[in-house]
Amino acid sequence: MPDIRQRKQDHIELALKEEHQCALPTIFDNVRFEHIAAPELCLHNIDVSCQFLDRFCSAPLIIGAMTGGCDNAETINRHLAEAAQVCEIPMALGSQRAALELGLPQNIRQWAPTALLLGNLGGTQLVEGGLPLAQAAVESIRADALMVHLNPLQELAQPQGDHNWTGVLHAIETCCRELDVPVIVKEVGTGIGPTTAKRLLESGVTWIEVAGRGGTNWTTIELARNLSSREREIMQPFSSWGMTSAELLMPLRRLDADLGLIASGGIRNGIDIARCLRLGATMTAVAQPFLEPALQSTDAVVEKIDILTEQLRRTLFLTGSENLTSLRVAPLASSAVT
Ligand SMILES: Cc1cc2nc3c(=O)[nH]c(=O)nc-3n(C[C@H](O)[C@H](O)[C@H](O)COP(=O)(O)O)c2cc1C
């Protein structure tokens, strides 16, 4: 079991390296807003607040799932949680599996007593642990929702990764039916496409976090940890496998107008957040860019949130949008995606 802790530590160290970020700076580039030269707005009055799971959020931004906080990642979690509390934005925890299986305390509510917190377990862990594990994940942190991550590609690249993915949809369906909180299903950087989304909807899921390709690359991170040269050779071509949020958001929105849709994977500034909302996302999540500030201090995380929010506000200003409702129908440049 200490293996899990070492793995989480490796993940944090590797995720900080530029080489494990997909070199896709252009994923959102063909979503170009029409520049409004006469916005007739005062920047100061622009409102980027919203509701998520019936709660107020100061911006449509979630701190993406990274650490369960059971080890030296506790400092990271503390800084993220305190910032989520101060800034009134939701925070998603990383997998709680290790903490639950090792019986370790999860202190997150100490630092974020009223923040919107999203618990986290893996799809295959749900099959093993069933509903009791899901209930423990929610109750241990008084979570407002449970995120279930689907990461079959990462598991294939991971040493001793999980290769049996049978029964995951059934386990998710049980959670949707029995848990008292909503279930949000997410990927980790390869994307959830319309075929999977349809199955998830049939299982009772009402929220999906896309987590598309374009940001943190879990295949290269796992291969950097994988000592088997045979496995590395097999998996190397999959380093660029996956779909981006930019290509998935509109098809997913067309699939179901009421689906709660969280865009993520490679969102790196407030313009990207605005583009995702324009393409149909309800909310957005950012993970890796919070890692370095979270290693420093709560103030550094707050500052990062403020910068992303201010970039979003200025995008609204330059698109003539007084709030997020207007942004969702803001005119796009004529050559851009429609
Ligand atoms: C250090 C690190 C650890 C992560 N651990 C988890 C995890 O435990 N559970 C999960 O659902 N996603 C995890 N993720 C994936 C992120 O939530 C996110 O889906 C992915 O990194 C893509 O977003 P990004 O490009 O903004 O980093 C982790 C990401 C990072 C950077």
The ligand as an ORCA input file, in Angstrom:
! r2SCAN-3c Opt
* xyz 0 1
  C      -0.559     15.815     -9.976
  C      -1.897     15.412    -10.533
  C      -2.609     14.390     -9.907
  C      -3.866     14.000    -10.394
  N      -4.591     13.051     -9.709
  C      -5.874     12.803    -10.072
  C      -6.699     11.956     -9.274
  O      -6.277     11.425     -8.235
  N      -7.985     11.757     -9.694
  C      -8.476     12.334    -10.834
  O      -9.661     12.161    -11.137
  N      -7.708     13.123    -11.605
  C      -6.433     13.377    -11.263
  N      -5.659     14.207    -12.032
  C      -6.152     14.640    -13.354
  C      -6.726     16.035    -13.357
  O      -7.863     16.146    -12.523
  C      -7.120     16.494    -14.784
  O      -8.208     15.734    -15.249
  C      -5.978     16.389    -15.782
  O      -4.736     16.677    -15.185
  C      -6.187     17.324    -16.972
  O      -6.265     18.672    -16.574
  P      -5.019     19.705    -16.668
  O      -4.565     19.661    -18.081
  O      -5.602     21.020    -16.251
  O      -3.972     19.210    -15.711
  C      -4.409     14.613    -11.555
  C      -3.680     15.648    -12.184
  C      -2.456     16.059    -11.695
  C      -1.714     17.158    -12.392
*
